[in-house]
Amino acid sequence: METTTAVRGHGITKVFGDVVALDQVDVNVAQGQIHGLVGPNGAGKTTLLGLLLGLAVADEGSLEILGAPVGRGLDAPDGVSGFVDGPGLYPTLTARQNLATIVALRPDDAVTGDVDEALEQVGLAHAADTKVRGFSLGMRQRLGLAAAMLTKPRLLVLDEPSNGLDPAGKRQVHTVLRRLAAEGTTVVLSSHRMDDLEALCSEVTILSSGRVVFSGPLKKLTDDTRELDYLLRASDPSAARALAAETPGIDLVEGADAPARPDGDVLVVRARVAALDELVARIVRADLAVRELAPVVSPLEAAFLSLTEQAVPTEQPAPTEQPAATEPEARR
């Protein structure tokens, strides 16, 4: 049954003992869309992903995946693939052997992809004959994506697919996901990385305490009327500061409220988009160059923090590499 809606859920409720993981959740994901699922820890993201993968069933509500209603049994609907809490891999086998084992365990008509092609697409061809126990977290994430792609899914469900990836690995994964979406595959992914969501997703669903607090296009979150803090670096910092001070709608953020930056030449201004545009125009008319202009916290992150009632950070730590995570034992 063909449909333009890949996922349609209404009033989904899931309870574990005294914990209400999902509370009357509505979710709609269009076919061929990359849809982000975000929320604080414990918001219900993993539970919802598990429902999409057939790892759990809802206590109440209705769920339709790829045009077919989901029954009460624990089984992944046809055309759905992915992982939650990290991919289940065999650490003593090589990357190629892991994928070959998946192929062997699936029905003959369930696997349409090629093992070597899948490894090539996620950038692991060079490690095809390396045992997975020696893989980094990011390499395991990419191998999990390759495994999910073997079935040529119509709905791909991924839990933190960028976890542990270096910049090159993240770019590779983003390229794969965009290509799959362009070819008609629907992708639902959870992430704590707002930059990934902004780069990939056309729509997001934000959960807080098991409830949906927002669901829709990203542009609805990045409201031009919202005041945000911006980092501004100009060729003449003193002149730029004077222009900012005299521009209506611009507030200089200083002292304890300003994010920490090693370079004192960077101004922090608080403004709506219209006032910021006017300030940039004045700087240009004064024959100054704008060398940096970026939000301290992205519009998506600011909206997320506001909707989930978390404090917007006032201090911006220096960029660091993501720390190595301890690998959970591979699920067999």
C-alpha positions in Angstrom: 0.0 0.0 0.0 1.6 3.2 -1.2 1.3 6.3 1.0 2.8 9.7 1.3 3.0 9.4 5.1 5.6 6.9 6.3 4.7 7.1 10.0 1.4 8.2 11.5 0.8 7.8 15.2 -2.0 9.1 17.3 -2.4 9.1 21.1 0.5 6.7 21.6 1.0 5.8 25.3 3.6 3.5 26.7 4.0 2.7 30.4 6.7 0.8 32.2 5.6 0.1 35.7 5.1 3.5 37.4 6.9 5.3 34.6 4.9 6.9 31.7 7.5 6.8 28.9 5.1 8.2 26.2 1.9 10.1 27.0 -0.6 10.6 24.2 2.0 11.2 21.6 1.1 12.2 18.0 3.7 11.9 15.3 3.6 12.2 11.5 6.5 11.7 9.2 6.3 12.3 5.5 7.7 9.8 3.0 11.3 10.7 1.9 11.8 13.0 4.9 14.6 13.1 7.4 12.8 13.7 10.6 14.6 14.5 13.9 13.5 13.2 17.3 15.0 15.2 20.2 14.5 15.7 23.8 16.2 15.6 27.2 17.4 12.3 28.6 14.4 10.3 29.7 12.0 12.2 27.4 10.8 9.0 25.6 12.9 9.1 22.4 14.3 5.6 22.7 10.8 4.2 23.5 9.3 5.8 20.4 12.1 4.5 18.2 11.6 1.0 19.7 7.9 1.2 18.7 8.9 2.0 15.1 11.3 -0.9 15.0 8.8 -3.4 16.5 10.8 -3.8 19.7 7.8 -2.8 21.8 4.1 -2.2 21.4 2.1 0.8 22.6 -0.3 0.3 25.5 -2.8 2.8 23.9 -3.2 4.7 20.7 -2.7 3.8 17.0 0.4 3.5 14.9 0.6 3.2 11.1 3.9 2.5 9.4 4.4 2.6 5.6 0.6 2.6 5.2 -0.1 -0.5 7.3 -1.4 -0.5 10.9 1.0 -1.9 13.5 -0.4 -4.9 15.3 0.2 -6.1 18.9 3.1 -8.5 18.1 6.7 -7.7 18.6 8.1 -7.7 15.1 9.7 -5.1 12.8 7.2 -4.0 10.1 8.2 -4.9 6.5 10.5 -2.3 5.0 11.8 -1.0 8.3 15.4 -1.2 9.5 17.7 0.5 12.0 18.9 0.4 15.5 18.5 1.8 19.0 21.1 2.0 21.8 23.8 1.2 19.3 23.9 -1.5 16.6 24.1 -5.1 17.7 27.4 -6.5 16.3 29.6 -9.5 16.7 32.9 -8.2 18.1 35.0 -11.3 17.1 34.0 -11.1 13.5 35.3 -8.7 10.9 33.1 -5.9 9.4 32.5 -8.0 6.2 31.7 -11.1 8.3 29.2 -9.2 10.4 27.3 -8.0 7.3 27.6 -11.5 5.7 26.1 -13.0 8.9 23.2 -10.6 8.7 22.6 -11.6 5.1 22.7 -15.3 6.0 20.2 -14.9 8.8 17.7 -13.0 6.7 15.2 -14.6 4.3 16.5 -14.6 0.7 14.1 -11.9 -0.4 14.8 -9.6 2.6 18.4 -8.5 1.6 18.8 -6.7 -1.7 22.1 -4.8 -1.0 25.7 -5.9 -1.5 28.0 -6.2 1.5 31.0 -4.6 -0.1 28.9 -1.8 -1.6 27.4 -1.0 1.8 30.9 -0.9 3.4 32.1 1.4 0.7 29.1 3.8 1.1 29.8 4.3 4.8 33.5 4.7 4.4 34.6 1.3 5.9 35.9 -0.5 2.8 39.4 -0.1 4.2 38.4 -1.9 7.4 36.3 -4.7 5.8 38.6 -7.4 7.1 39.2 -5.9 10.6 37.6 -7.4 13.6 34.9 -5.2 15.1 36.3 -5.5 18.6 39.0 -3.1 17.4 36.6 -0.5 16.0 36.0 2.9 17.5 32.5 3.9 18.5 32.1 6.0 15.3 33.2 3.0 13.1 30.6 0.8 14.9 27.9 3.4 14.2 28.8 3.4 10.5 28.9 -0.4 10.4 25.4 -0.4 12.0 24.2 2.0 9.3 25.7 -0.3 6.6 23.9 -3.3 8.1 20.6 -1.4 8.1 21.0 -0.4 4.5 21.4 -4.0 3.3 17.6 -4.5 3.3 17.1 -1.3 1.2 14.6 -0.1 3.9 11.7 2.3 3.1 11.9 3.5 6.7 15.3 3.8 8.4 15.3 4.3 12.2 18.6 5.5 13.8 19.5 6.3 17.4 22.3 8.8 17.7 23.9 7.9 14.3 26.6 10.6 14.6 27.7 9.4 18.1 31.5 9.1 18.2 32.0 10.2 14.6 34.9 12.4 13.6 34.2 15.2 11.1 35.0 13.0 8.1 32.9 10.2 9.3 30.0 12.6 10.1 30.2 14.0 6.6 30.1 10.5 5.1 27.0 9.5 7.1 25.3 12.8 6.3 25.9 12.2 2.6 24.4 8.6 2.8 21.3 9.8 4.7 20.7 12.7 2.2 21.0 10.3 -0.7 18.7 7.8 0.8 16.1 10.5 1.5 16.4 11.8 -2.1 15.7 8.2 -3.3 12.5 8.1 -1.3 13.7 6.4 2.0 12.2 8.0 5.1 14.7 8.5 7.9 13.8 9.0 11.6 16.8 9.8 13.8 17.3 10.8 17.3 20.2 13.1 18.3 21.5 15.4 20.9 23.6 17.2 18.3 21.6 20.3 17.2 24.0 20.9 14.4 23.3 17.5 12.9 19.5 18.1 13.1 19.8 21.5 11.4 22.0 20.1 8.7 19.9 17.1 7.9 16.3 17.4 9.0 13.4 19.2 7.4 11.1 18.6 10.4 11.6 17.7 14.1 9.6 16.3 16.9 10.6 17.5 20.4 9.7 15.4 23.4 9.7 16.4 27.0 8.6 14.1 29.8 6.9 11.7 27.4 4.9 14.4 25.7 5.3 16.2 22.3 6.0 19.9 22.9 6.7 20.6 19.2 6.4 18.8 15.9 6.8 20.5 12.6 9.2 22.2 10.2 12.5 23.6 11.5 11.7 27.0 10.2 8.8 27.3 12.7 11.3 27.0 15.5 13.8 29.5 14.0 11.4 32.4 14.5 12.8 35.7 13.2 11.0 37.6 16.0 13.0 35.7 18.7 15.8 37.5 20.4 19.1 35.6 20.2 22.7 36.3 21.3 25.2 36.6 18.4 29.0 36.6 18.2 30.2 39.5 16.1 33.7 40.2 15.0 34.5 43.2 12.9 37.7 44.7 11.4 37.6 47.5 14.0 36.1 46.2 17.2 35.8 49.6 18.9 34.0 51.2 16.0 31.7 48.1 15.8 30.9 48.4 19.5 30.0 52.1 19.1 27.7 51.3 16.2 26.0 48.5 18.1 25.4 50.8 21.1 23.6 53.3 18.9 21.5 50.8 16.8 17.9 50.5 18.0 17.0 46.9 19.1 20.7 45.9 19.8 21.8 45.1 23.3 25.5 44.5 24.1 25.9 41.4 26.3 28.8 41.9 28.7 30.1 40.8 32.0 28.9 37.6 33.5 26.1 37.2 30.9 28.6 37.1 28.0 29.8 33.7 26.8 33.5 33.1 27.4 35.7 33.7 24.4 39.5 33.9 24.3 39.4 36.8 21.9 38.4 40.1 23.4 37.7 41.5 19.9 34.5 39.5 19.7 31.3 41.4 20.6 28.2 39.6 21.9 25.0 41.3 20.9 21.4 40.4 21.7 18.9 41.2 19.0 16.1 40.1 16.7 16.9 39.4 13.1 15.6 42.8 11.8 17.8 44.7 14.3 20.8 42.6 13.5 20.4 43.2 9.8 20.4 46.9 10.5 23.5 46.7 12.5 25.3 44.8 9.8 24.2 47.4 7.2 25.6 50.2 9.4 28.9 48.4 9.8 29.2 47.9 6.1 28.4 51.6 5.4 31.1 52.5 7.9 33.6 50.6 5.6 34.2 48.0 8.2 34.5 44.3 7.5 32.3 41.7 9.2 34.6 38.7 9.9 32.4 36.6 12.1 28.7 36.6 12.8 27.1 33.5 14.3 24.5 32.7 17.0 26.0 31.8 20.4 23.3 29.1 20.6 21.7 28.0 17.4 18.0 29.0 16.9 17.0 25.3 17.1 18.9 24.8 20.3 17.5 28.0 21.9 14.0 26.8 21.0 14.7 23.3 22.3 16.0 24.6 25.6 13.0 26.9 25.9 10.4 24.3 25.1 11.9 21.7 27.4 12.3 24.3 30.2 16.1 24.1 30.4 18.3 27.1 31.0 20.0 28.5 28.0 23.8 28.3 28.7 25.5 31.6 29.1 29.0 30.2 28.9 30.3 28.7 25.7 33.2 26.2 26.3 36.0 26.0 23.9 35.5 23.4 21.2 36.9 20.0 22.1 36.9 16.6 20.5 34.2 14.3 21.6 35.5 12.1 24.4 35.8 8.4 23.7 32.8 6.5 25.0 32.9 3.2 26.7 31.4 0.7 24.3 28.4 -1.3 25.5 28.7 -5.0 25.1 27.5 -5.8 21.6 24.1 -7.3 21.4 23.9 -10.7 19.7 
